[in-house]
Amino acid sequence: MSSKYTVQANPNPFAPPTVMRNLTGGAVNQQGYERLRRENLRHESAIAAFGWFFLLGGVLGLIGFFLSLVMLLLVYFAGTVDIVWAAQLGLLSAQLILGVVQVTTGQNLLKLKPWSRIAATILSIGFIVYGIGVWFMILAWSEKGKFIFSEQYRTAFEATPYIKRHMTATAWILIFVPLVATALVFVLMVFVFGVAIWTSSP
């Protein structure tokens, strides 16, 4: 059975392997797809780590939205603080939209959808201060990153769902530490806010 792809290694870690169409045609060779995936799996896994980063960050953002809404209602019913509704509703709306966009981007980044790379790049601008925003841009827009979001590679990706990604410990630490830190800061803010409401109530 003839191979649809011929894969050649490239010494540049950010460059895609040379992929040539088999001009003689024939049925798709599953081994060719497997080889293509395995040769790019490390880079794909690093990009997928950012998919989880945005997905979980979006979930945290949506949880924060609901907690902010609850706190706003508590303040309103307590009557201890005058609320500027236009500003508060604007902030809540922005928080909701950002959370939904992050969740959607993360889900589609895991599926290697081409448009998610653009959305994730825009979102990454907000994480440049952590350094990981620049890391994502390098991963996603290098030659190898462009190849991973190509139709050719996504065909191999969809044909080999049994090949699992394996993220390195470094990726877990560098990507998820900011999420944990953000969650802890938000929990602390909720706690301080709760204490303030409790002590100000008659």
C-alpha positions, 0 to 999 in steps of 0.5 A: 500500500503506497504512502500518501506522505514521505517524511524527512527529518529536519535538524531545525527543531522549529522547522516542519519535516519535509512533507511531499505528496506521493504523486503515484497516489494510492490509499492513505498509509496509516503508518505515514500519519503515525510517523508524522504525528510522532515526529511533531508530537513534542511541539504539538503537546506544547501548543496543546498545553496552552489550549488547557491554559486558556480553557482553564483560565476561561473557566476560572474567569467565569467562576470569577464572574459569578462570584463578582455578581454574587458579591455585587448583589450582596453589597446591593442588598446590604445597602452599605455602599453606593453602586455605580451600576453602569461601571459594574455591569460593564466590568461584569460583561467584560469578564463574562465575554473574556471567560467565554472567549478563553474557553472557546479558544482553548477548546479549539486550540486543543483541536488545532483549529487554525483560527484559534492560533490567531485568537490565542495570540491576541489573548497571549498579549495579556500574559507577556508579563509572565513570559509565557505569552512570548513563548506561545507566539514562538511556538505557534508562529515558527515554521513548525508551529505553522505546519502543525496548524496546516491542513496536512497535519490536522489530517494526520491528527484526526486520523491518529486519535490514539496517539496521546500528547505528553506535556513536560513538567516544565510546560505544566509549571510555566503555564499553570503556575500563573493560573494558580497564583491568579486563583489564590489572589482572587480567593484572597480578595473574596475573603477580604471582601467577605470580612468587610461586608460582615464587619460593616453589617449592623 
